Amino acid sequence: MSQSTTIPQKLFFKIGEVCEIAGVQAHVLRYWETEFPMLAPQKNRAGQRTYRRRDVEMALRIKELLYDEQYTIAGAKKKLAAEMRSPGKENSQPVQQKQNVRSLQPPPSLAGKFTAPPPTGSRALSEDQRASLRQVASQLREILNLLEQGDEELEQLRKKSK
């Protein structure tokens, strides 16, 4: 979890509040709920999601694994399962857990085409532009995760057909 993220002292949080704390959109949280059984907010009488502090902490941990540490959905599930089995030992896991990470770097043959000189002077990016780029990067990571999920489903179908 990011050290700069502070969770307000409340019993329950609405999905919009969790989105603001975690820095993700509501559809991302709802998708994570389908992929990560440990992220399971309750619903109130009106059918709205009510997140508890542990749900908010879990959403932040999932975001950290997916966005900061570049785990795939499957890799993050394994990592979280290992952390839940042995809390406090998450750093003692072997490095092989990272094998499910997809690289966001272009291959060496294309790296020269995509490497741009750093912005200088008036070409520096505004905060709005940086935020837009972060959002695009986030969406691209979601696409990579969906592709990874599709790869896993294809592999399962191949195994079943053999």
PEDARA-V764160 format. One record per pair of residues at least 12 apart in sequence whose C-alpha atoms are under 8 Angstrom apart, sorted by the first residue. I is the first residue (numbers start at 0). J is the second residue. Records with the same first field share a line. If there is no record, write none. Layout:
BEGIN
I=J ; J
END
This chain:
BEGIN
0=56 ; 59 ; 60 ; 63
1=59 ; 63
4=20
5=20
6=20 ; 52 ; 55
9=52
10=51 ; 52
11=49 ; 50 ; 51 ; 52
12=49 ; 50 ; 51 ; 52
13=47 ; 48 ; 49 ; 50
14=48 ; 49 ; 50
17=50 ; 55
21=55 ; 58 ; 59 ; 62
28=58
34=72
35=76
37=57
38=54 ; 57 ; 58
39=54
40=54
61=75
66=137 ; 140
69=100 ; 101
70=97 ; 99 ; 100 ; 101
71=99 ; 100 ; 101 ; 144 ; 147
72=144 ; 147 ; 148
73=99 ; 148
74=96 ; 97 ; 98 ; 99 ; 100
77=96
78=96
101=143
END
